[in-house]
Amino acid sequence: MLCAISGEAPQVPVASRKSGHVFEKRLIEAYISENGQDPVTGEELTTEDLVDLKAARVVRPRPPTLTSIPSLLTVFQNEWDALALEAYTLRQQLAQTRQELSTALYQHDAAVRVIARLMRERDEARDALSKVAINTGSAASNGDAMQIDSQGLPAAIASKVEAMQEKLSKSRRKRAVPEDWATAEIIQSFGQIETSEPLYPGGKSVELDASGDLALVGGSDDIAGVYSISQHQVLYALKGGAGITDTLWSGSMAVVGTVAGSVKLFDKATETTSFSAHAGEVSALALHPSGEILASVGVDKSYVLYDLTSSAPITQIYTNSALISAGFHPDGHLFAAGGADGQVKVFDVKSGSNVANFDSSGPIRALSFSENGTWLAVVVKGQTSVAIWDLRKAAQTKVLEIGSQVESIRWDYTGQFLVAGGPSGLAVQQYSKTEKEWSEPLRSAVPAVGVEWGPRAQSLISVSADGVLTVFGAK
């Protein structure tokens, strides 16, 4: 009869009522007081569950002092008992830790498999959404039927879009050219009046705020900046977290899109809102004429509309190709997205349905609606010309040859002037309503991958691929 803890014959044997194992009484009582359970089975155990066993006891002689061998042996015995109990406890803890580690590894492997399956199902669902065909009725089209997932806007927001369209379309017909607006003669006199140091290399766009003084510029790194033209310095640095792909102003709020798929809004240098609806790079941004709806397009074949008043996404529309450029019609009822498949896809903002497709020879690098409400300027990636499409006829009416690669285009507020910029320079094209002819009042060799009109078209702002900001104006 041996103790289950020490492995030796017990001096005072006791047995557990629950497990039936035999223990040395002093060892098991010490274990119970510390752990409260059976050392073999792990069941709850108290001293009341122990049963004394009757056995022949050997009466040990009274131990002499530690100077004798028997007393030393007794001390060694006590030390051995303590070590045996500790070793037994450590073995139990090791076995339990091994079991917990095995369970954790199994759960981690299962979680990885579930995540991989969900990501695969997500990608399959997105691909399926991009192939869902819808009937667009009598919508004008210049190519094969569009395939999208169409989702309309909420009624409250749709009513705002409709009211804005009615208001702007009526005023546009009666709107005259402002008296202080730049003329062709003024634009012909434009020259460089300010050039900054390289700000953010890899920049693709430049946007002016309503005051015409603050230029929002982003680069290929994760920083965008607000540059004051009057103070000749960067006022705020905006941390996008990834490479900046596009920028725009929404009132006093700076908006940036990133290669990580996020859209971020900043109040001065403080990030206030962040959206992550895209599964990939955000290619371009656009602001609705109401100033309350923001749009972003991405390489995930979708465009997303956001309600800026509630800081929430409204709807996400999937198409059949990656989208790389975007713009709202000046009345706000149409949204155009340039695809990598060479199509300009025009959507009804309220319903999300595709109402027209304009085919081109390559990916749509940039597009811009004219303020006259009927023309759409389109640039194909790598080409040296700008195509003018008539929305009423759903046909291309003019091709403007710029003579060098075009990366960015922008109409002025009156719809008279169209500026086109690229790595080799910029050029301004003018359309005369009276003569119904095009002319070129300005050409410059300053690199301009991003262009923007200044207040009243009295100036032009451009940014180069090196991040150099240049201001053109009458000298």
C-alpha positions in Angstrom: 0.0 0.0 0.0 1.8 3.1 -1.3 1.0 6.8 -1.1 -0.3 8.1 -4.5 1.7 11.3 -4.0 5.1 10.2 -2.6 5.1 6.7 -3.8 6.2 5.4 -0.4 4.4 3.4 2.3 2.4 5.8 4.3 2.9 6.2 8.0 -0.7 7.4 8.5 -2.6 6.0 5.6 -5.9 7.6 4.5 -8.1 6.9 1.5 -10.3 9.2 -0.6 -14.0 8.4 -0.6 -14.3 9.7 -4.2 -11.3 8.3 -6.0 -10.3 5.4 -3.6 -6.6 6.3 -3.7 -4.4 6.0 -0.7 -2.3 8.9 0.6 0.0 9.9 3.4 -2.4 11.9 5.7 -0.1 14.8 6.2 0.7 15.1 2.5 -2.9 14.9 1.3 -4.1 17.4 4.0 -1.4 19.9 2.9 -2.5 19.4 -0.8 -6.2 19.9 0.0 -5.5 23.0 2.0 -3.7 24.5 -1.0 -5.7 23.2 -3.9 -9.1 21.9 -2.6 -9.1 18.9 -5.0 -8.0 15.3 -5.5 -4.4 15.4 -6.8 -5.1 12.4 -9.0 -8.6 12.9 -10.5 -8.9 16.7 -10.0 -12.3 16.3 -8.2 -13.2 18.6 -5.3 -12.0 17.1 -2.1 -12.1 18.1 1.6 -10.6 16.5 4.6 -14.1 15.1 5.5 -13.8 12.9 2.4 -10.7 11.2 3.8 -11.1 7.8 5.6 -8.4 6.6 8.0 -7.1 3.2 7.2 -6.1 0.7 9.9 -2.7 -0.7 9.4 0.1 -1.9 11.5 2.1 1.0 12.5 5.8 1.0 13.3 6.5 3.1 16.2 9.5 5.2 15.4 11.9 6.2 18.1 12.0 9.7 19.2 14.4 11.5 16.9 17.5 12.7 18.6 19.1 16.0 17.8 20.3 16.9 14.3 23.8 15.8 15.2 22.7 12.2 14.8 22.2 10.3 11.6 18.6 9.4 12.4 17.6 13.0 12.9 19.3 14.0 9.7 17.4 11.3 7.9 14.1 12.6 9.3 14.9 16.1 8.0 15.8 14.7 4.6 12.6 12.7 4.6 10.6 15.9 5.2 12.4 17.7 2.4 11.8 14.8 0.1 8.1 14.8 0.8 7.9 18.5 0.0 9.8 18.0 -3.2 7.7 15.1 -4.2 4.5 17.1 -3.7 5.9 20.1 -5.7 7.0 17.8 -8.5 3.6 16.2 -8.7 1.9 19.6 -8.9 4.3 20.8 -11.6 3.6 17.6 -13.7 -0.2 18.3 -13.4 0.2 22.0 -14.4 2.4 21.0 -17.4 -0.2 18.5 -18.6 -3.0 21.1 -18.2 -0.9 23.8 -20.1 -0.2 21.3 -22.9 -3.9 20.6 -23.2 -4.8 24.4 -23.3 -2.1 25.1 -25.9 -3.4 22.2 -28.1 -7.0 23.6 -27.8 -5.8 27.2 -28.7 -3.9 26.0 -31.7 -6.9 24.0 -33.0 -9.2 27.1 -32.5 -6.7 29.3 -34.4 -6.5 26.9 -37.3 -10.3 26.7 -37.4 -10.5 30.6 -37.4 -8.0 30.9 -40.2 -10.0 28.4 -42.3 -13.3 30.3 -41.6 -11.8 33.7 -42.5 -10.4 32.3 -45.8 -13.8 30.8 -46.7 -15.6 34.0 -45.9 -13.1 36.1 -48.0 -13.6 33.7 -50.9 -17.4 33.9 -50.6 -17.2 37.7 -50.4 -15.1 37.8 -53.6 -17.5 35.4 -55.3 -20.5 37.5 -54.3 -18.9 40.7 -55.5 -18.0 39.1 -58.8 -21.6 37.8 -59.1 -23.0 41.3 -58.3 -20.9 42.8 -61.1 -22.5 40.3 -63.5 -26.2 40.8 -62.6 -27.9 42.3 -65.7 -30.7 44.8 -65.3 -33.1 46.3 -67.8 -32.6 50.0 -68.2 -35.7 50.5 -70.4 -35.3 53.3 -72.9 -32.0 54.6 -71.5 -29.6 55.9 -74.1 -26.6 53.7 -74.7 -23.6 53.8 -77.0 -22.4 50.2 -76.6 -23.4 46.9 -75.0 -25.9 46.9 -72.2 -24.4 47.7 -68.8 -24.5 45.1 -66.0 -24.7 46.5 -62.5 -26.2 46.1 -59.1 -28.7 49.0 -58.9 -29.7 50.5 -55.6 -31.7 53.7 -55.3 -31.2 56.5 -52.8 -33.3 56.9 -49.7 -36.4 59.0 -50.3 -35.2 62.0 -48.3 -31.9 62.2 -50.1 -33.5 61.5 -53.5 -35.8 64.4 -52.9 -32.8 66.7 -52.2 -31.2 65.6 -55.5 -34.4 66.2 -57.4 -34.9 69.7 -55.9 -31.3 70.6 -56.6 -31.6 69.5 -60.2 -34.8 71.6 -60.7 -33.2 74.6 -59.2 -29.9 74.5 -61.1 -31.3 73.5 -64.5 -33.7 76.5 -64.4 -31.1 79.0 -63.4 -28.5 77.7 -65.9 -30.7 78.6 -68.9 -30.8 82.2 -67.7 -27.3 82.5 -66.3 -25.1 85.1 -68.0 -21.3 85.3 -67.9 -20.3 87.3 -64.8 -18.9 90.8 -65.7 -15.6 90.2 -63.9 -15.0 86.9 -65.6 -11.7 86.3 -67.4 -11.8 86.9 -71.2 -9.7 85.2 -73.8 -7.4 88.3 -73.9 -6.7 88.0 -70.2 -6.0 84.3 -70.4 -3.6 85.0 -73.3 -1.6 87.2 -71.0 -1.2 84.4 -68.3 2.3 83.6 -67.1 3.9 82.1 -64.1 3.4 84.3 -61.1 4.3 81.8 -58.4 6.1 78.5 -58.1 6.4 76.5 -54.9 9.1 74.1 -53.8 8.3 70.4 -54.4 5.5 69.6 -51.9 4.4 66.0 -52.3 6.0 64.0 -55.1 3.7 61.8 -57.1 0.8 64.3 -56.9 -2.1 63.6 -59.2 -4.6 66.4 -58.4 -4.9 69.9 -57.0 -8.1 71.5 -55.6 -8.9 75.1 -54.5 -11.2 76.0 -51.7 -14.0 78.5 -52.1 -11.7 81.4 -51.2 -9.3 80.6 -53.9 -6.4 80.7 -51.5 -6.0 77.2 -50.1 -4.8 74.5 -52.5 -5.2 70.9 -51.5 -2.5 68.7 -52.9 -1.7 65.0 -52.3 1.2 62.8 -53.3 2.1 59.1 -53.7 3.1 58.9 -50.1 0.5 59.0 -47.2 0.5 62.8 -46.8 -1.7 65.5 -48.3 -1.1 69.2 -47.7 -3.1 72.4 -47.6 -1.0 75.1 -49.3 -1.7 78.8 -48.8 -1.1 80.7 -52.1 -1.1 84.1 -50.3 1.3 82.9 -47.5 3.5 80.8 -49.8 3.6 77.9 -47.3 1.9 74.6 -46.3 -0.5 75.3 -43.5 -1.6 71.8 -42.6 -0.3 68.3 -43.3 -3.0 65.6 -43.5 -2.1 62.0 -42.8 -4.0 59.7 -45.1 -2.4 56.5 -43.9 -1.6 55.4 -47.4 -0.8 56.9 -50.8 -3.1 59.8 -51.8 -5.0 59.2 -55.1 -7.4 62.2 -55.2 -8.4 65.3 -53.3 -11.3 67.7 -53.1 -12.9 70.3 -50.8 -16.3 70.0 -49.2 -16.8 73.4 -47.8 -14.0 73.9 -45.3 -13.4 70.2 -45.0 -10.6 68.6 -47.0 -11.3 65.1 -48.5 -8.7 62.6 -49.6 -8.9 59.2 -51.2 -6.1 56.6 -50.7 -4.7 53.5 -52.3 -5.8 51.6 -49.2 -9.5 52.1 -50.2 -10.3 54.7 -47.5 -11.9 58.1 -47.9 -11.0 60.6 -45.2 -12.3 64.0 -44.2 -10.2 66.6 -42.3 -11.0 69.7 -40.4 -7.7 71.6 -40.7 -5.2 68.9 -39.7 -7.7 66.8 -37.7 -9.3 63.7 -39.2 -13.0 63.8 -38.5 -14.5 61.0 -40.6 -13.2 57.9 -42.4 -15.0 55.6 -44.8 -13.7 52.2 -45.9 -16.3 50.9 -48.3 -14.0 50.0 -51.2 -12.1 46.7 -51.4 -9.1 48.3 -53.1 -7.7 51.6 -54.2 -10.0 54.7 -54.3 -9.3 56.0 -57.8 -11.3 59.3 -57.8 -13.6 61.5 -55.8 -16.5 63.8 -56.8 -18.7 66.2 -54.9 -22.5 66.7 -55.7 -23.5 70.3 -56.5 -25.5 70.3 -53.2 -22.3 69.8 -51.3 -24.0 67.1 -49.2 -23.2 64.0 -51.2 -19.7 62.7 -51.8 -18.9 60.0 -54.4 -15.9 57.8 -54.7 -14.9 55.2 -57.4 -12.5 52.3 -57.0 -10.7 49.5 -58.7 -13.2 47.1 -57.0 -15.6 48.0 -59.8 -17.9 50.1 -57.7 -18.8 53.6 -56.8 -20.1 54.7 -53.4 -22.2 57.7 -52.4 -21.9 59.2 -48.9 -24.2 61.5 -47.0 -21.9 64.1 -45.5 -24.6 65.5 -43.2 -24.8 62.2 -41.4 -21.3 61.0 -42.2 -22.6 57.6 -43.5 -22.4 55.7 -46.8 -25.7 55.8 -48.7 -25.3 53.2 -51.4 -22.7 51.2 -53.3 -23.2 50.4 -57.0 -21.1 47.6 -58.6 -20.3 47.7 -62.3 -18.5 45.4 -64.8 -15.0 47.0 -64.7 -12.6 48.9 -62.5 -13.5 52.7 -62.3 -10.7 55.2 -62.4 -12.3 58.7 -62.9 -15.6 60.3 -61.9 -17.7 63.5 -61.9 -21.2 64.8 -61.2 -23.3 66.6 -63.8 -23.6 70.3 -62.9 -27.4 69.7 -62.2 -26.6 66.8 -59.9 -28.9 64.3 -61.4 -26.3 62.3 -63.3 -23.0 60.7 -62.2 -20.3 59.6 -64.7 -17.6 57.1 -64.0 -14.7 56.4 -66.3 -13.9 52.7 -66.6 -10.7 50.8 -67.2 -12.6 49.0 -70.0 -12.8 52.3 -72.0 -16.4 53.1 -71.2 -17.8 56.2 -69.6 -20.7 54.9 -67.6 -23.4 57.4 -66.8 -25.8 56.7 -63.9 -29.0 58.2 -62.6 -28.0 59.4 -59.1 -31.4 58.7 -57.5 -32.0 55.2 -58.8 -28.5 54.1 -59.4 -29.4 52.8 -62.9 -27.1 53.0 -65.8 -28.6 55.4 -68.4 -25.8 55.7 -71.0 -22.4 54.3 -72.0 -19.9 56.1 -74.1 -17.2 53.9 -75.7 -13.6 55.1 -76.0 -10.4 53.4 -77.2 -8.8 52.9 -73.8 -9.1 53.5 -70.0 -10.8 56.8 -69.1 -8.0 58.8 -67.4 -10.2 61.9 -66.7 -13.6 63.4 -67.4 -15.3 66.7 -66.7 -18.9 67.9 -67.3 -19.3 71.4 -68.8 -21.4 73.9 -67.0 -23.6 74.2 -70.1 -25.1 70.9 -69.0 -24.8 69.2 -72.4 -21.1 68.5 -72.9 -18.8 66.0 -71.3 -15.0 66.2 -71.9 -13.2 62.8 -71.8 -9.5 61.9 -71.8 -8.3 58.4 -72.6 -5.2 57.3 -70.8 -2.0 57.9 -72.7 -3.6 60.0 -75.5 -2.9 63.6 -76.6 -6.5 64.6 -77.3 -9.7 65.5 -75.5 -13.0 64.1 -76.7 -16.2 66.2 -76.3 -19.4 64.2 -76.0 -22.9 65.7 -76.4 -25.2 64.2 -73.8 -28.3 65.0 -75.8 -27.2 63.1 -78.8 -25.1 60.5 -77.0 -22.4 61.1 -79.6 -18.9 62.5 -79.8 -19.1 65.9 -81.4 -15.5 67.2 -81.2 -11.9 66.0 -80.7 -9.5 68.6 -79.4 -5.9 67.8 -80.2 -3.6 69.1 -77.4 -0.3 67.8 -78.9 1.0 66.2 -75.8 -0.2 63.6 -73.3 -3.2 64.7 -71.2 -3.6 63.7 -67.6 -6.2 66.2 -66.2 -9.0 68.4 -67.6 -11.2 71.1 -66.1 -14.0 73.3 -67.4 -14.5 76.8 -66.0 -17.7 78.0 -64.5 -19.0 79.5 -67.7 -18.3 76.6 -69.9 -16.2 78.7 -72.3 -12.8 77.5 -71.3 -11.4 74.0 -71.0 -7.9 73.5 -69.5 -6.0 70.3 -70.2 -2.7 69.4 -68.5 -0.1 66.7 -68.7 3.6 65.9 -68.1 4.6 68.1 -71.0 2.5 71.2 -70.2 -1.0 72.6 -70.3 -3.3 74.3 -72.8 -6.5 76.2 -72.6 -9.2 75.6 -75.3 -12.0 78.2 -75.8 -15.4 77.6 -77.4 -17.1 80.7 -78.9 -20.9 80.4 -78.9 -21.3 83.1 -81.5 -18.7 81.7 -83.9 -19.3 78.1 -82.9 -15.5 77.5 -83.1 -12.7 76.4 -80.9 -9.5 78.4 -80.3 -6.4 78.1 -78.1 -5.7 81.3 -76.1 -3.0 79.7 -73.9 -0.3 77.1 -74.0 2.5 76.5 -71.5 5.3 74.0 -71.2 5.0 73.8 -67.4 4.3 70.2 -66.3 0.7 70.0 -65.0 -0.7 66.5 -64.1 -3.4 68.3 -62.1 -5.1 71.6 -63.0 -7.7 73.9 -61.5 -9.2 77.3 -62.3 -8.8 80.1 -59.8 -11.6 82.6 -58.8 -13.4 84.1 -61.8 -10.9 82.3 -64.1 -8.4 85.1 -63.4 -5.8 82.5 -62.6 -4.8 78.8 -63.1 -3.2 76.5 -60.6 -1.3 73.4 -61.6 0.7 70.7 -59.9 3.5 68.6 -61.4 4.4 65.0 -60.8 7.2 66.3 -58.6 4.7 68.1 -56.4 5.6 71.6 -57.6 2.6 74.0 -57.4 2.5 76.7 -60.1 0.1 79.6 -60.2 -0.6 81.3 -63.6 -2.1 84.7 -63.9 -2.0 88.0 -65.9 1.4 89.7 -65.5 
